Amino acid sequence: MESTNVLVVGAGPTGLTSAAALTARGVHTTLVDAQPEGANTSRAAAVAARTLEVLEEIDVSERLVKNGIQARNFSIRDHGRVLIPLDFSGLPTNYPYTLMISQADTERVLGERLEELGGRVVRPKKLVAVRQDVDGAVASFDDGCSRRSTISASTRSRSRDRFAASIVSSFARICAAPL
């Protein structure tokens, strides 16, 4: 049985960010995803200013900005009529805009950074069960392999609903620690 400090299930933006942040802090992290490769379609199209501020910690904000379009103004319309005008240019941040970028591009940039840090996504690796004991959790996968983890984190709501996730207080301390 293989072992890791943190097992992250799901290589979407949240899983990739979690794995990169933990890996940058020297935490042995394993990121698995059931899909054989990253999605090349987009389920999201924007990144908020606060998210870009948080992503500075893992050195991906500027990379995302280079790949996206800065929308300083945005409006919600009903045909030709403006319902809600939004002006982000006055936000007190280095990113006074909403960044328009596909989720596929966001995942690509996050995945590249994870690899630079020495991490990787293990694919295809489908989680089928999680068993918790006093020493942590044991995750079982569809290929018959098991992996012991001190902390398990699922980043997909379907997985969260179907499998137990053991998030202990040390996870909060790891995430809060400065790089």
Secondary structure, DSSP 4 states (H G I P E B T S, - for coil): -EEEEEEEE--SHHHHHHHHHHHHTT--EEEE-SSSS---S-S--EE-HHHHHHHGGGT-HHHHHHHSEEESEEEEEETTEEEEEEE-TT-SSS--SEEE--HHHHHHHHHHHHHHTT--EE-S--EEEEEEETTEEEEEETTS-EEEEEEEEE-SHHHHHHS-----HHHHHHHHS--
